[in-house]
Amino acid sequence: MLETIFTQTQFRQRFPKPPAWRQEAFDAFQRLPLPSAKEEAWRYTDLNGIDFSGIKPLADVQTRFQGQGTHIQAGDKPFEKPAGKLAAWTQAFGNAVQIDVATGTHARLESTVSLLQSGALLQTVHVGAGAQLDFFEHYTSDDASLLFGQKTVFHLAENAQLRYYAVQRFGPQTLSFTEKEFHLSDNARLTCFHADVGSRLSRTVIDHHFDGTNAKTPEHTAVFFGAQKQHFDLSTHALHHGTDTTSDIVVKGALKDAASCVYRGLIRIDANARKTDSFLQDRVLHLNKGVKSNSIPSLYIDNNDVKASHGATVSKLNDESLFYLRSRGLSRATAEKLVVEGFLDELVQRLPHDGLRHQLQADLENKIIIEAEKSTASGPRPAIANKKEKTVTQKNKAAGSKKK
């Protein structure tokens, strides 16, 4: 279906003389089928039921950059061979941008992606030796049916520091497929924050490659809140190649109505990656019956001298919690808002951009209040079992062990 919407004619109109890597990506896009739920990586994200026929046509992605200390230019360097039809579409049609931060400098960059048509974005970001970059990305769109793809590759040189924050607030009919890849050299430092509140379907894959000695991601935070029939698919991969590397990944999300999510968290420690310290944790709050969440943590360890662990927790909101708040005179919607804010706000506060943080908090509040009012207007909600909160926790700690 997609190949009949994004055609050879459109491709040639956009790129009359495409470089070989673009042409190869377009050929792969035309040839490959859509991912199937029979594939393990797409097991909980089924695209076959989506009607792509109403998607708006392709146009250049309008990205507004603001900041200082960076050099931005059109990109022309090829990416690795795309894995799958949607990645190939992104690479074939994406606007290519290269962002450089010179050695030893301190830069700040804000990027706003405002979609009016379908589009894709390819970015390569180089942070020079000893340089620092604070990078904020904000994604928005209207209510039209849109397709968005993104591939961004970050390269952090020796002693470089990157603080990266992304807030996705697409409209309710946008389909978003993004890949973000970080490569850390010796003594590089990465702080990462990702929030998902918009879109109809959002799939994000984040790879951390700890290539150098003493490369660290001391804080990687991800937050999401799904309502109605939204679906979030998030994967984080902590790939430890160098020695004495550190990773700490924490994911929190809340679901209501008929929303769903899947989180895949992978820690892979190579044979030479001794002294690795890697941790991942995800927690999901169910606000009512009818939501679905899946957690798939994995550890692959090929070195004995390491620390690695993961935890997965699902909590259900119950009537006792709401009764306590409502007995103080609060409406159900306000009570739910307080519960969700208390659950997510610890991570939301890690976003150091006041404007984006306040907007994110407003979005969370609006989704709770508005959806609760709709539900109340349409009739009583299904009863929630009056039981104490049930929490299921999985932990698998490995120190001097192997799991294949």
Secondary structure, DSSP 4 states (H G I P E B T S, - for coil): -HHHHS-HHHHHHH-SS--HHHHHHHHHHHHSPPP-TTSGGGTT---TT--GGGPPPB----EEEEEES-EEEE--PPPPPP-SHHHHHHHHHPEEEEEEE-TT-EEEEEEEEEESSBEEEEEEEEE-TT-EEEEEEEEEE-SS-EEEEEEEEEEE-TT-EEEEEEEEE--TTEEEEEEEEEEE-TT-EEEEEEEE---SEEEEEEEEEE-STT-EEEEEEEEEEE-TT-EEEEEEEEEE-SSS-EEEEEEEEEE-TT-EEEEEEEEEE-TT-TT-EEEEEEEEEE-STT-EEEEEEEEEE--SS-EEEEEEEEEE--HHHHHHHHTTT--HHHHHHHHHHHHHHHHHTT---HHHHHHHHHHHHHHHHHHHHHHHHT-PPPPPP--PPPEEEEE--BSS----
